[in-house]
Amino acid sequence: MKIGILKETREPKDNRVPLTPSQCAILKEENPDMEVFVQPCNYRCYSDDEYRYQGIEIKNDLSDCDILLGVKEIPAQLLMPNKTYFIFSHTIKKQQHNRNLLQTALQKNIRLIDWETLTDDKNKRLIAFGRWAGIVGAYHAVRMIGLKKQTFKIRQMSECHNFAEAQQEFSKIKIPALKIVLTGTGRVSKGASFLLDLVGIKKVSPYNFCYNEFNEIVYTQLGSGDMYHREGFEKFDSADYHSHPELYRSNFYPFTKAADVMINGVYWDKRIPVFFTKEQMKEKDFRIELISDITCDIAPDSSVPSTLRASSIAEPYYGYNVQTEKITEAFLPGPIDVMAIDNLPNELPRDASEDFGNMLMSRIIPELKKPDSKILYRATITTEGKLNEPYQYLADYAAGK
């Protein structure tokens, strides 16, 4: 089995890797029947020389590889026929900009496996960068406080070599008495909570958060039961919610009057109610003035209506004027400030890549040796020129409708 690690070609460039140099070396040592090759690239977080040092061959032509590993989606014209690709394809929600990728995978007899669809029997994801998105997103929220209030200034994480170096910035932080609401309890939100705890921000219950003021900065973390309710149900039913989210209403309104900062880490689809509307943002007692939208769904298909576009690592923040509903410069008096970077783990690519690679080594590589892996079957979007059974719902999308 020959495995090739692709050079990332999507714009803006991604500098993460699915396997680090040392992980490639371990993979070869533990699996004598596997070979690993890496395409040359001068903007990866790990250099070509770091791979060479671990005995990994660098070569541009990966056409003799059976399996190709990447991070972001690949331009359709670069897809090689009759290969197995592991990437974040961004097709399973029928994303218009990647329709051609899916169509080309079908035309070229490609076995397309999406990292996002690799799940266990309970539909829990087995591999993701989400924890690091949460860590970086929460750090941005803290950094925005300093810039907005002009009380401290810390480097962006992308300016640090790794997470250990970024933590040295914590000593500069002097946060006024504010209130942060963090949405979600999944991998992303757990990463965000970890960062807030590490900074030393006190966690309080949702009830205390809503109905009390504090003389120090605090945060609360909201689960689905805190954010949504269904009429006629006395208690939140998680199974019912996940089966019928369209029947639920948002409980978030009181938090718009209590929170100064919002960190959004919730997976969202169109069936789930939005947190608040543009009209509610215009109310005089709408208190939120900083939003770190880690989820980064773009309006109008988003749970946060001020996320009008993605921002970038180079320009991470913009303002949102609630009256005109237009984007402004960041940190002006009046507008709400937004962080909506859609590739947050890229700010700490070495740490994020190492975590991702560990999950790949322990949870996915063993499945490659199983001819009838259920995990790989569930994650396979296209195979033998057809949509795999779990993804038949993409037929109209793939047909261009």
VEXDREN-2710 file (C-alpha; in Angstrom, 1 decimal):
% VEXDREN-2710
k/r/px/py/pz
1/MET/0.0/0.0/0.0
2/LYS/1.4/3.3/-1.1
3/ILE/0.2/6.5/0.7
4/GLY/0.8/10.0/-0.7
5/ILE/0.5/13.2/1.2
6/LEU/-0.7/16.0/-1.1
7/LYS/0.5/19.5/-1.4
8/GLU/-2.4/21.8/-0.4
9/THR/-3.6/23.7/-3.4
10/ARG/-6.8/25.4/-2.2
11/GLU/-6.7/29.2/-1.8
12/PRO/-6.1/30.6/0.7
13/LYS/-3.2/28.2/1.2
14/ASP/-3.5/25.7/4.1
15/ASN/-0.3/24.8/6.0
16/ARG/-1.6/21.9/8.0
17/VAL/-0.7/18.2/7.2
18/PRO/-2.6/15.0/7.8
19/LEU/0.6/13.3/9.1
20/THR/3.7/14.9/10.7
21/PRO/7.2/13.7/9.7
22/SER/7.6/11.6/12.8
23/GLN/4.2/10.0/12.4
24/CYS/5.1/9.1/8.8
25/ALA/8.2/7.4/10.1
26/ILE/6.3/5.5/12.8
27/LEU/3.7/4.4/10.2
28/LYS/6.3/2.9/8.0
29/GLU/8.1/1.2/11.0
30/GLU/4.9/-0.3/12.3
31/ASN/3.6/-1.3/8.9
32/PRO/6.4/-2.7/6.7
33/ASP/3.8/-3.2/3.9
34/MET/3.2/0.5/3.7
35/GLU/5.2/3.2/1.9
36/VAL/4.7/7.0/2.4
37/PHE/5.6/9.8/0.0
38/VAL/5.1/13.5/0.3
39/GLN/4.7/16.1/-2.4
40/PRO/7.1/19.0/-2.1
41/CYS/5.7/22.2/-0.6
42/ASN/7.4/25.4/0.7
43/TYR/4.5/26.6/2.9
44/ARG/3.7/23.6/5.1
45/CYS/4.1/23.9/8.8
46/TYR/6.6/21.0/8.5
47/SER/9.3/21.5/5.9
48/ASP/10.3/19.0/3.2
49/ASP/13.6/18.7/5.1
50/GLU/11.8/17.6/8.3
51/TYR/10.2/14.8/6.3
52/ARG/13.5/13.9/4.6
53/TYR/15.1/13.7/8.1
54/GLN/12.6/11.0/9.1
55/GLY/13.4/9.0/5.9
56/ILE/10.3/10.0/3.9
57/GLU/10.8/10.5/0.2
58/ILE/9.7/13.8/-1.3
59/LYS/8.4/13.5/-4.8
60/ASN/6.0/15.5/-7.0
61/ASP/4.4/12.7/-8.9
62/LEU/2.1/10.6/-6.7
63/SER/0.4/8.8/-9.5
64/ASP/1.6/5.4/-8.3
65/CYS/0.1/5.9/-4.8
66/ASP/-3.1/4.0/-3.9
67/ILE/-4.3/6.4/-1.2
68/LEU/-3.9/10.2/-1.2
69/LEU/-4.2/12.2/2.0
70/GLY/-5.0/16.0/2.1
71/VAL/-6.6/18.5/4.3
72/LYS/-8.8/20.9/2.2
73/GLU/-10.6/20.3/-1.0
74/ILE/-8.7/19.8/-4.2
75/PRO/-9.3/21.7/-7.5
76/ALA/-11.2/19.2/-9.8
77/GLN/-8.6/19.4/-12.5
78/LEU/-5.9/18.0/-10.2
79/LEU/-7.8/14.9/-9.2
80/MET/-6.2/11.7/-10.4
81/PRO/-8.5/8.9/-11.7
82/ASN/-9.0/5.6/-9.9
83/LYS/-7.5/6.8/-6.6
84/THR/-8.8/6.9/-3.0
85/TYR/-8.8/10.4/-1.6
86/PHE/-9.1/11.4/2.1
87/ILE/-9.9/15.2/2.3
88/PHE/-12.4/17.6/3.7
89/SER/-14.5/17.7/0.5
90/HIS/-17.1/20.2/1.7
91/THR/-19.7/18.5/-0.4
92/ILE/-22.1/16.7/2.0
93/LYS/-24.1/19.9/2.6
94/LYS/-24.4/20.4/-1.2
95/GLN/-22.0/23.3/-1.1
96/GLN/-22.3/24.9/-4.5
97/HIS/-18.7/25.9/-4.9
98/ASN/-17.6/22.2/-4.7
99/ARG/-20.2/20.6/-6.9
100/ASN/-17.6/20.2/-9.7
101/LEU/-15.3/18.3/-7.3
102/LEU/-18.0/15.8/-6.6
103/GLN/-18.9/15.5/-10.3
104/THR/-15.3/14.9/-11.2
105/ALA/-14.9/12.3/-8.5
106/LEU/-17.8/10.4/-10.1
107/GLN/-16.4/10.8/-13.6
108/LYS/-12.9/9.7/-12.7
109/ASN/-13.9/6.7/-10.7
110/ILE/-12.5/8.1/-7.5
111/ARG/-13.2/6.7/-4.1
112/LEU/-13.9/9.9/-2.2
113/ILE/-13.7/9.7/1.6
114/ASP/-14.4/12.8/3.7
115/TRP/-12.7/13.2/7.1
116/GLU/-15.9/14.7/8.4
117/THR/-17.9/11.5/7.7
118/LEU/-15.6/9.1/9.5
119/THR/-17.7/8.1/12.5
120/ASP/-18.2/5.3/15.0
121/ASP/-21.3/3.2/15.4
122/LYS/-22.9/6.1/17.5
123/ASN/-22.3/8.6/14.7
124/LYS/-19.5/10.3/16.7
125/ARG/-16.7/11.7/14.6
126/LEU/-13.4/9.9/14.8
127/ILE/-11.1/12.5/13.5
128/ALA/-11.2/16.3/13.4
129/PHE/-9.4/19.6/13.9
130/GLY/-12.3/21.0/15.9
131/ARG/-10.6/21.2/19.3
132/TRP/-8.0/23.5/17.9
133/ALA/-10.6/25.6/16.2
134/GLY/-12.2/26.1/19.6
135/ILE/-8.9/26.9/21.3
136/VAL/-7.9/29.5/18.6
137/GLY/-11.4/30.9/18.4
138/ALA/-11.6/31.5/22.2
139/TYR/-8.2/33.1/22.1
140/HIS/-9.5/35.5/19.4
141/ALA/-12.4/36.4/21.7
142/VAL/-10.0/37.3/24.5
143/ARG/-7.7/39.2/22.1
144/MET/-10.7/41.2/20.8
145/ILE/-11.6/42.3/24.3
146/GLY/-8.1/43.8/24.7
147/LEU/-8.4/45.6/21.3
148/LYS/-11.9/46.8/21.9
149/LYS/-11.4/48.0/25.4
150/GLN/-7.8/49.1/24.7
151/THR/-6.7/47.4/28.0
152/PHE/-4.1/45.0/26.6
153/LYS/-2.6/43.8/23.3
154/ILE/-1.5/40.2/22.7
155/ARG/0.0/38.6/19.6
156/GLN/-2.3/36.6/17.3
157/MET/-1.7/32.8/17.6
158/SER/-0.5/32.7/14.0
159/GLU/2.5/34.8/15.1
160/CYS/3.6/32.1/17.6
161/HIS/5.6/29.0/16.7
162/ASN/3.2/26.8/18.6
163/PHE/0.7/26.7/21.5
164/ALA/3.4/26.7/24.1
165/GLU/4.7/30.0/22.8
166/ALA/1.2/31.4/22.5
167/GLN/0.6/30.8/26.2
168/GLN/3.4/33.2/27.1
169/GLU/1.0/35.9/26.0
170/PHE/-1.4/35.2/28.9
171/SER/0.7/37.2/31.3
172/LYS/-0.2/40.4/29.3
173/ILE/-3.9/39.8/29.7
174/LYS/-5.8/42.2/32.0
175/ILE/-9.5/41.6/31.3
176/PRO/-12.2/43.9/32.8
177/ALA/-15.4/42.5/34.4
178/LEU/-17.2/41.2/31.3
179/LYS/-19.5/38.2/30.6
180/ILE/-18.8/35.6/27.9
181/VAL/-21.4/33.2/26.6
182/LEU/-20.0/30.0/24.9
183/THR/-22.4/27.9/22.9
184/GLY/-22.1/24.2/22.5
185/THR/-20.6/21.2/24.3
186/GLY/-18.9/19.4/21.4
187/ARG/-15.3/19.1/20.4
188/VAL/-15.0/22.8/19.3
189/SER/-16.7/24.2/22.4
190/LYS/-14.6/22.0/24.7
191/GLY/-11.5/23.4/23.1
192/ALA/-12.8/26.9/23.7
193/SER/-13.7/26.1/27.3
194/PHE/-10.2/24.7/27.8
195/LEU/-8.6/28.0/26.6
196/LEU/-10.9/30.1/28.8
197/ASP/-10.1/28.0/31.8
198/LEU/-6.4/28.2/31.0
199/VAL/-6.5/32.0/30.9
200/GLY/-8.1/31.9/34.3
201/ILE/-11.7/33.0/33.5
202/LYS/-14.3/31.8/36.0
203/LYS/-17.1/29.6/34.8
204/VAL/-20.6/30.1/36.2
205/SER/-24.0/28.4/35.6
206/PRO/-26.3/29.7/32.8
207/TYR/-28.8/30.8/35.4
208/ASN/-26.3/32.8/37.5
209/PHE/-24.9/34.3/34.3
210/CYS/-28.3/35.6/33.2
211/TYR/-29.5/37.0/36.5
212/ASN/-26.3/38.3/38.2
213/GLU/-23.5/40.7/37.6
214/PHE/-19.9/40.0/38.7
215/ASN/-16.9/42.0/39.7
216/GLU/-14.6/39.8/37.5
217/ILE/-14.8/38.3/34.0
218/VAL/-16.9/35.2/33.8
219/TYR/-18.2/32.8/31.2
220/THR/-21.0/30.3/30.9
221/GLN/-21.3/27.3/28.5
222/LEU/-24.6/26.4/27.0
223/GLY/-25.7/22.9/26.0
224/SER/-28.6/22.2/23.7
225/GLY/-31.0/22.1/26.6
226/ASP/-30.0/25.6/27.6
227/MET/-30.4/27.0/24.1
228/TYR/-33.6/25.4/22.8
229/HIS/-37.0/24.2/23.9
230/ARG/-40.1/22.6/22.5
231/GLU/-43.6/23.7/23.3
232/GLY/-45.4/21.2/25.5
233/PHE/-42.2/19.5/26.8
234/GLU/-41.4/20.1/30.4
235/LYS/-37.8/18.8/30.1
236/PHE/-35.4/18.9/27.2
237/ASP/-35.3/15.6/25.3
238/SER/-32.0/15.3/23.5
239/ALA/-33.0/12.4/21.3
240/ASP/-36.2/14.2/20.2
241/TYR/-34.2/17.4/19.5
242/HIS/-31.7/15.7/17.3
243/SER/-34.5/14.0/15.4
244/HIS/-36.8/17.0/15.0
245/PRO/-34.8/20.2/15.6
246/GLU/-37.2/22.2/13.3
247/LEU/-39.8/21.8/16.1
248/TYR/-37.7/23.7/18.6
249/ARG/-37.5/27.4/19.5
250/SER/-34.5/29.4/20.7
251/ASN/-33.9/30.1/24.4
252/PHE/-31.0/32.4/23.7
253/TYR/-32.8/35.7/23.9
254/PRO/-32.1/36.3/27.6
255/PHE/-28.4/35.9/26.9
256/THR/-28.4/38.7/24.4
257/LYS/-29.3/41.0/27.3
258/ALA/-26.7/39.5/29.7
259/ALA/-23.5/38.7/27.6
260/ASP/-20.9/41.1/26.4
261/VAL/-19.0/38.5/24.3
262/MET/-20.3/35.5/22.4
263/ILE/-18.2/32.5/21.3
264/ASN/-20.2/30.3/18.9
265/GLY/-19.1/26.7/18.7
266/VAL/-22.3/25.0/17.6
267/TYR/-22.8/22.9/14.5
268/TRP/-25.8/24.3/12.8
269/ASP/-28.1/23.5/9.9
270/LYS/-31.2/25.2/8.5
271/ARG/-33.6/23.2/10.6
272/ILE/-32.2/24.6/13.9
273/PRO/-33.6/28.0/15.1
274/VAL/-31.2/30.9/14.9
275/PHE/-29.8/32.4/18.2
276/PHE/-31.2/35.8/17.4
277/THR/-32.3/37.9/14.5
278/LYS/-31.1/41.1/12.9
279/GLU/-34.1/42.9/14.3
280/GLN/-33.3/41.7/17.9
281/MET/-29.7/43.0/17.4
282/LYS/-31.2/46.5/16.9
283/GLU/-32.9/46.5/20.3
284/LYS/-31.4/49.0/22.8
285/ASP/-30.7/46.4/25.5
286/PHE/-28.9/43.9/23.1
287/ARG/-25.6/43.7/25.0
288/ILE/-23.3/41.6/22.9
289/GLU/-20.5/43.7/21.4
290/LEU/-18.0/41.0/20.4
291/ILE/-18.7/37.8/18.5
292/SER/-16.1/35.1/17.9
293/ASP/-18.0/32.9/15.4
294/ILE/-16.0/29.7/15.2
295/THR/-18.7/27.9/13.3
296/CYS/-18.6/30.5/10.6
297/ASP/-21.8/29.8/8.7
298/ILE/-22.3/32.7/6.3
299/ALA/-25.6/34.6/6.4
300/PRO/-28.4/34.2/5.4
301/ASP/-27.8/30.5/6.1
302/SER/-26.3/31.0/9.6
303/SER/-27.3/31.1/13.2
304/VAL/-25.5/34.4/13.8
305/PRO/-26.9/37.0/11.3
306/SER/-23.9/39.4/11.6
307/THR/-21.5/36.8/10.0
308/LEU/-21.9/38.3/6.5
309/ARG/-18.6/36.8/5.3
310/ALA/-15.6/34.9/6.4
311/SER/-12.6/36.8/7.7
312/SER/-9.0/35.7/7.3
313/ILE/-6.0/35.0/9.4
314/ALA/-4.4/38.1/7.8
315/GLU/-7.5/40.2/8.5
316/PRO/-9.3/38.4/11.3
317/TYR/-11.9/41.0/12.4
318/TYR/-14.6/43.3/11.0
319/GLY/-17.4/45.4/12.3
320/TYR/-21.1/44.9/11.8
321/ASN/-23.4/48.0/11.9
322/VAL/-26.7/46.7/13.4
323/GLN/-28.7/49.7/11.9
324/THR/-27.4/49.5/8.3
325/GLU/-26.7/45.7/8.5
326/LYS/-23.4/46.4/6.7
327/ILE/-19.8/45.5/7.3
328/THR/-17.5/48.3/8.8
329/GLU/-14.0/48.5/10.0
330/ALA/-13.3/46.7/13.2
331/PHE/-13.3/48.3/16.7
332/LEU/-15.1/51.5/15.8
333/PRO/-17.5/53.0/18.4
334/GLY/-20.9/51.4/17.9
335/PRO/-20.7/48.4/15.6
336/ILE/-20.5/44.8/16.9
337/ASP/-17.1/43.3/16.1
338/VAL/-16.9/39.9/14.5
339/MET/-14.2/37.2/14.1
340/ALA/-15.3/34.6/11.5
341/ILE/-12.1/32.8/10.3
342/ASP/-13.0/29.6/8.5
343/ASN/-9.7/27.9/8.9
344/LEU/-8.8/28.6/12.6
345/PRO/-6.6/25.6/13.2
346/ASN/-4.2/27.0/10.6
347/GLU/-3.0/29.5/13.3
348/LEU/-1.5/26.7/15.2
349/PRO/-0.8/24.2/12.4
350/ARG/1.9/22.1/14.1
351/ASP/-0.1/21.4/17.2
352/ALA/-3.3/20.8/15.2
353/SER/-1.6/18.5/12.7
354/GLU/0.0/16.4/15.4
355/ASP/-3.4/15.9/17.1
356/PHE/-5.1/15.1/13.8
357/GLY/-2.3/12.7/12.8
358/ASN/-2.5/10.8/16.1
359/MET/-6.2/10.2/15.5
360/LEU/-5.5/9.1/12.0
361/MET/-2.9/6.7/13.1
362/SER/-4.9/5.1/15.9
363/ARG/-8.4/5.2/14.5
364/ILE/-8.3/5.2/10.7
365/ILE/-5.1/3.6/9.5
366/PRO/-6.2/0.2/11.0
367/GLU/-9.4/0.4/9.0
368/LEU/-7.4/0.5/5.8
369/LYS/-6.4/-3.0/6.4
370/LYS/-10.0/-4.3/6.7
371/PRO/-11.6/-5.2/3.3
372/ASP/-15.1/-4.6/4.8
373/SER/-14.5/-1.7/7.2
374/LYS/-17.9/-0.3/8.2
375/ILE/-16.3/3.0/9.2
376/LEU/-14.8/3.5/5.7
377/TYR/-18.0/2.4/4.1
378/ARG/-20.0/5.0/6.0
379/ALA/-17.5/7.7/5.1
380/THR/-17.2/6.9/1.4
381/ILE/-19.1/9.4/-0.7
382/THR/-18.3/8.2/-4.2
383/THR/-17.0/4.8/-5.3
384/GLU/-16.9/3.0/-8.7
385/GLY/-18.3/6.0/-10.5
386/LYS/-21.4/6.2/-8.3
387/LEU/-22.7/7.8/-5.1
388/ASN/-22.4/5.4/-2.2
389/GLU/-25.6/4.4/-0.6
390/PRO/-25.5/6.7/2.4
391/TYR/-25.0/9.7/0.0
392/GLN/-27.8/9.1/-2.5
393/TYR/-29.4/12.3/-1.2
394/LEU/-26.6/14.1/-3.2
395/ALA/-27.9/12.8/-6.6
396/ASP/-29.7/16.0/-7.6
397/TYR/-26.7/18.1/-6.4
398/ALA/-24.3/15.9/-8.4
399/ALA/-26.5/16.1/-11.4
400/GLY/-26.3/19.9/-11.4
401/LYS/-29.9/20.5/-10.2
END
